[in-house]
Amino acid sequence: MTAISGETPAGIVMNEAIELAIAEKSPYPEASMFIDADTPYTERDIAHAFAKGLAAVVVSADGSTRIIRSETAAS
């Protein structure tokens, strides 16, 4: 799992996802990039995740998530 670091919504959700993965209860694909929604770079970051074969977990300011997979992203 990778994310844009810091105390952003994506960073917070990624940290929660790590804890859930340790407990084997994560709802997110193991090969994911956590991306903040509503930034000027969101689309670019999603494309970057897809280019690396990752799913994109797009996180809104309220902490809600949307998992987006490309055709080549690992599940």
N, C-alpha and C positions, 0 to 999 in steps of 0.2 A: 504494500500500500504506500502510496506517495501522496503528498498534498503540498499546497502552498503553505509554508509554515507561519506560525504566529497564532494569536488568539482571534482568528477569523472564524466565521461559522463553519467553514470547511475543516479548519484545524481542530475545532472542538469536536465535530462529528467524527473525524478521523481518530482522535484519541479515544472516543467512546467505542468506535469500531475495533480498535486494537484490544481493548478490554473484553469486548464481546467475543472476539476471535480467540482470545486466550481461553475463554469459557466455552469455546466451540458453539457460540450462539450468534455469530455475526450474520446479519441479513445481506451483507455486501459481498460481491465477488472478491476473492482473494487478490486478484490482479486488478486493482482499481486505483484511479487517481481521484482524489477529493478536490473539488473545484468550487470556488465561491461563485454563486450566481450574481447577476446584475453588476458585473464589472466590465470595463472596456475590453478585457482580455478573455472573457468566458468562452466565446466561440473558438478563439485561437487555442486556449487550453484544452478544450474538448478535442479539437483536431490533433493536438499534440498527444493526448492520451491514446487516441485511436491509432496514431502512427506508431506508438510503442506497443500496440496490441493490448491495451488496457481498457477496461470499462471506465466510464466517467460517472462519478457520483457528484451530481451538481447540488449544492447546498444553498438554500435560500437563507435570508437574514433571520427568519423565524426558526431555523433549524430543520425545516422539512427538506426531504431529499428526493431526488429523481435519479434513478440508475439508467444510464444510456450506454448501450453496447453497440459497437460497430460490428460489421460482419466478421471481422478478424479478431475482435477482442476475446480474450480468454474468459471463460465463465467460472 
